[in-house]
Amino acid sequence: MTTKKGITKHKAGYSLLKKSVKNLKDPEARNHLYVFFVCLLISVFIWLSIKLSKDYQATVFHPVKYVSVPDDKLLTNNPPAEIALKVKGKGTELLSLQFNRPEESIRIDLSEAQLKEKDDGYYVELPTVWFLSQVARQSKYYNNLVDIQPDTLFLEFEDLKFRKVPVKHRLNFKLEQQVWLNDSIVIEPDSVIIAGKVSAVDQINSVLTDRKKLGLLNKPVSIKLGLQGFKQKTLKLEQDSVLVTIPCERYTEAKIKLPVFVNGPDTLNIRTFPQNVEVTYWVSLDNYQRINKGMFRVQANFSSNNNRFLDLEFTRKPVYIQVKSVEPNKVEYILLK
């Protein structure tokens, strides 16, 4: 509950505030107030200038990147992603560092690091004095570097295993009517090299491309596809994309009558019924005019175990056609004296 004393206090404060606002309407009062603020700002500026002109120490966190790892080794642990640099300098310099945090990583070169063996791999301990010159050289604005933390970097390595695995595409498409694949889908390169920890590499049997929907196709298509990466950070791909070619084209259906040749002992005179068969095949429009009977050979193979029918096979046919049917697909035979 508000007391009478509290009400009186609030009224007094309100009256004082009201009086101050009224005084601002007086030009002389406003001038006094402006002079006061200007003097206050000048005083603050002088005080800051004096303070910032002195030497101080500050800690700045700087990102680092580990480079020149031996080609046959893999960095397996998670060393610090940043280091703390204690620097000495004028207050103005250190203040600007706090507002302009470094973005470019300091590169810690491991090419001259001496790896030591342990049970399941290798390790190296890098004291501050080992990489101090690298840090100082790459951080030119740290003219007065006092200290670096951590004082020692501990890195672990394993032997790198390389393995060549096939690439599998993940294309989704359909062919329009009277359009076919006249050959296998080509992936270039059809296999890639992966590198990583032995245990991780041994589990990888193939690399998949990114998914891609192409819809209906009626002509050859070549498309560059990215390769799906690995969740394991210890696995790396030799390349990040492949070229996939789909050799589709329009075709027509054609028929041709061919003689049946018998493969049997020279001492036997074998005749087949019928002596000719009709072959139905698909061929691309570009190759249609190239087809002739000499490109085919249909053969019936005879043996003493045959019944009254002989099976047929093609011993020769163009690679760019697709046989759909042979009528009849078996022939009868008789032995002539």
LINQUI-V100223 format. One record per helix or strand of 3 or more residues. SS is the DSSP state (A for helix, B for strand). FROM is the first residue (numbers start at 1). TO is the last residue. If there is no record, write none. Layout:
SS/FROM/TO + SS/FROM/TO
//
This chain:
A/4/23 + A/27/52 + B/55/67 + B/73/75 + B/82/90 + A/91/99 + B/106/109 + B/116/118 + B/121/127 + A/128/138 + B/145/149 + B/152/159 + B/161/175 + B/179/181 + B/186/188 + B/191/196 + A/198/201 + B/206/217 + B/221/227 + B/235/237 + B/241/246 + B/248/263 + B/269/273 + B/276/284 + A/288/290 + A/293/295 + B/297/301 + B/309/316 + B/321/327 + B/330/336
//
